[in-house]
Amino acid sequence: MTTMAQDAAVRESGAPRAREARESVIRRHELAAFLRHRREHVTPEQVGLPRGPRRRTPGLRREEVAQLSAVGVTWYTWLEQARDIQVSVQVLDALARTLMLDASERAHLFNLAGAVDPAPGAHCASVTDAQRALLRQLDPIPACVQNSRYDILAHNRTYGLLFCDLDAIPPQDRNCMLLCFTNEDWQSSLVRLEETMRVMAAKFRASMAGHLAEPAWKMLLKRLRDQSPEFREIWERHEVVSAGSKRKQFTNAHVGKLTVDNTDLWLGPHNGPRMVTFAPADAESRERLEKLHAIALARA
C-alpha cells in the first residue's frame, strides 16, 4: 500500500509532464494554423507554378508545398493536421523558403516547432537599430556584433573589408569559425594563422559546452569537420580557452599591416551576443584604417 505522501509525490511528479504535453499540443495546433495561413497567401505565380483553370484556392495546394519543399505529401498533411511528428531543422528551412517567410515569420516557425534556426540570416532581431547605429559611428574602427556561436550578425563598413569582402559572403556563411578555417582571403589576413586557428577552436569548444544538444551548433561543428582537415586535427586536442581581449596584427589586402587592440563588449549574459571592436594601436594603423574605411565607402 502507498501512503498519502507517496500518492501526492506521484501526482506532483506527473504535473510537469502533463503541462508539457498540453503545451506540445497547443504548439502543434498553432504551427498547423500558421502553415495553412501562409500556404493560402502564397500564389502559384510567386513560386513559378502555373495557376491553371481549375484551381479553387488562391494560394498553394498542400501537394505543391510538399513538392517544393522536397517532403512527402502525407507527411506535410499530417503537419497541417497537428499530428505528433518530429520536424527536422532542414525541413523547417525548406518550408520557410517555399512559403517565402520573412525573418520574423521564419523565427516564429522555428519557435512553434521547438527548434533552433541553424542560419542567422541577413537580419537578426537581437541586433537593435541603436546597436547598428553605434557600429556605423565607430567607423573607421572595425566592429561587428557576434553571437556565442561566432555568427556575424551585423558589421560596419570597415569591418566588412578587414579580413575579406564580407558582403560577398552569403549571410548564412558569415561565421568567424567557418571563415577562419575555410576562406582563403580571411586566412591570408591573419599574421599568425596556425595560432589563431588553435585559439579559435579552443574558444569554440568552451562556448559549445553549454549548447551541445542544439542543432545549429551541431550543424556548424559538422561543417567544420567536413570542410577543414586543420579543424579536425585541432579539435581532437580537446583544448579549451576563454575569450579575451588582446593586441592583434592583420595583413589587410587593401592597406597592408594593421596593429589593433581587440575588445569584446558584452551586450547581455557572458555567453550571449557581444560587440567586437579592433581599435588602432598606433598612428600608422589609424591612418590605414581610415584609408580602408574610405575604400569601403567608395564601394558602397
N, C-alpha and C positions, 0 to 999 in steps of 0.2 A: 504493500500500500504506500501511496505517496502522501506526504504531508501537505498542508495548505501552503506552506512556504515554497515547497518544491513545485507545486502547481502554478503558483504565482511567477516563479522564476522561468518556467517553461513558457508561460504566456508572454512574459516580458521579453524573452529572447526571440520569440516569434514576431513581435511587433515590428522591429526594423525590417525584417524580410517581407512582411505584409505591406508595409509602407512602400518599400522599393518596388514590389510587384505592381502596386496601384500606380506609382509614378511611371513605371515602364509602359503600362497600358495607355496612360494618358499621352505619353510622348509618342507612342506608335500611332495613335489616332491623330495627333497634331501633325506628325510627319506625313501621314497619308493625305490629310486635308491640304497640306501645303503643296505636296507634289501634284495633286489633282488641280489645284488652283493655278499653279504655274504652267502645267501642261495645257490647260484650257486657254491660256493667254499667250501662247507661242504659236504663231501662224505657220502653216506649211512653207510659205514663201520665205520666211525668215531662216529656215534651215535647209533651203534648197530643194524642197519637195513640191510636186505639182498638187494643186488643190483638188482637181477632178470635179466632175459634175455631180457626183452622188454623195459628197461629203455633207454630213449633217451638223458636225461640230465645227466651230470656228477655229478651234485650236488643234493640237496634235492628238492622234489616237494613241492608246497605250502601246500597241504593237510598234508604232513609229518611234516612240521614245525608247522602247526596248531595243529596237534595231540600231538606232543612232548611238545608243549607249553601250552596245555590244553585251546585252544581258538577255536572258530568256524572257519571253512574253509572260509565261506563267509566274515566274519569279517576280517580275515587276508588278504584275496584277496583285499578287499577294502583298507586296509592299504598299500598294494603294488601298488594300483591304485591311491594313493594320495587323497583318499576321505577325507572329513572333518569330522573325527570321533575322539572321545576322547579316549586316551590311558592311562590306569592306570599304576602306578609305578610297581604294581605286575606283570602285563602283560609284561612290558618292561624288568623286571628282568628275567622272564621266557624266553623271546625271546633271551636275551643276553646269557643265559645258553645254550639254544638249538643251537644257531648259533656259540657257542664257542668263544665269543668275548673276546679279551684281555682287559686290564684296559683302554687303550686309546680308543679302539673301543666302549667299554661299555659307557664311558663318552660321546663319540660322539653321540651314540644312544640316551641317555637321553637329551643331548643338543638339538638335532634335534626335539625331541618330546616336548621340552619345559618343562621338568620335572626335579625334583631333585632326584638324586640317594639316596635311603634310606640306602644303605650299603656302608661303606667306603672302603671295600675290603682290600686285603692284601697289596696293593700298592696305595699310594696317590700321585698324580702328584704335589700337593702343598708342599710335603716334598722333598727338594733338596738333591743331593748327598753330598753337603757340610754340610747340617744340619745333615744328617745321620753320617757323619764322626765326627762331633762335639759331637754327642751323644756317639759315641764309645770312644772318647778322654776323656769324662767326667767320665767314669768308674774309680773307683768304686762308684762315686756319682750317685745314681739313677736318671735317666732323661728320659723324653718322650716328644713327640710332640702331642698336643691335639688340636682339633678344638673347636669352641664355644659350640658344642653340646656334648662335653666331649668324643668324639670318640678318642681312642688312635691310632694315625696314624703311629707312629714309636716309638721305645724304645731301650734303651741299655740293656746289659745283666743283670746288677744289678737290674734295674727296673723290668725286666722280672720275678724276683723271690721275689720282695719286698712284694707284697700283696698275690700273688698266683702264680701258674705256668702259666704265661700269654701265653706262646707259646702253651699250651694245649687248650686254648680258641679259638674257631673259630674267624677269623678276624671280621666278622660282629657282633660278640658279645663283642668285646673289647671296651666297653664303660664304663667309670667310674661310671656313674649313675646306669646303669644296674647291674654292678658288685657289687656296694655298697649295693644294695637292694636285690640282688638275689643270690649272690655267697657266700657260707658259708666260704670258705677259705679266701676270701677277707674280709669278715666281722670279722672273728676271729683275723685278724691282726690289727684291729682298737681298740685302747685302750678305746676311748670314742665313742662307736658305735652310740648310740642314738643321741648324739650331732652332730656327723659327718653326720648322715642321715638328720637331720634337716637343717644343714647348706648347704649340697649338694642340697637338694630340693629347698631351698630358692635361691641359686645361679642359679639353672636351670630355675626357674621361671623368674628371672631377665634376663637371657640370651634369653629365649624363647620369650620375649616381642617383639623382632624385627623379629621373624620368625613364627608368629602364623599361617600363611597360608601355610607354607612349609610342604610338605608330609613327609619328613624324620623326622622332629621334631614331627609331629602329630603321626607318627607311633611309635616313641620312647616313647612318652607320653602314648600311648595306651598300649604298652608292660609293662611299669612300673605300670600302674594302674591294668592291668590284673594279673600280676605276684607277686605283693607285696602289701599286706594289710597295711604294715607300710607306704609305699609311699602314698597310697590312703588317709590315715588318716592325714599325714603331709601335703599333697598337699592341702587339704581343709582349712588349716590355712591361706593360701594366704600370707605367709611370703616371704620377698624379702631381699636379701643381695648381695652386690657387692663382686666380687672376690678379694682376698687379700693374702698377704704373712704372714706367722706366724710360730711359733715353733710347731712341732707336735711330737707325740710319737706313735710308732707302736710296735707290738709284732710279730716279724718275726718267721715263723715256723722253720727256719734253724739256726738262730743265736741269737734269743731272742730279748730283748728290744732294741729299737733304738730311739734316740732323734735327730731330724733333723730340719733344718730350710728350710721351703718351700719357693721357689721364682718362680714367673711366669715371663718369659722373652717373651714379645710380639713380634711376627715375622711380624706383619702387623698392620692394624687398631685394635683398642682395642677389638672389638668383633670378631676378626679373630683368626688365629692359634697362639699358644703360646708354648714355651718350658718350661716344668715344671721340676724343679730340687729339690732335697732333700739333702742339704749339711749336713754333720755330725755336731752336735752341741757340741760334746765333743770327747775326745781321745778314750774313750771306744766305742762310736758309730762308729768312723772312723775305728777302728780295726775290728769291727763286719761287717761293710760294705765291707771291704777288704776281709774278710772271705767269705761273701756272693758272692762277685764277683768271687772268686776262685771256689766256688761251681758251679756257673753258667758256668764258663769256662770248668770245668770238665764234665759238662753235654752236652756241645756243640758237 
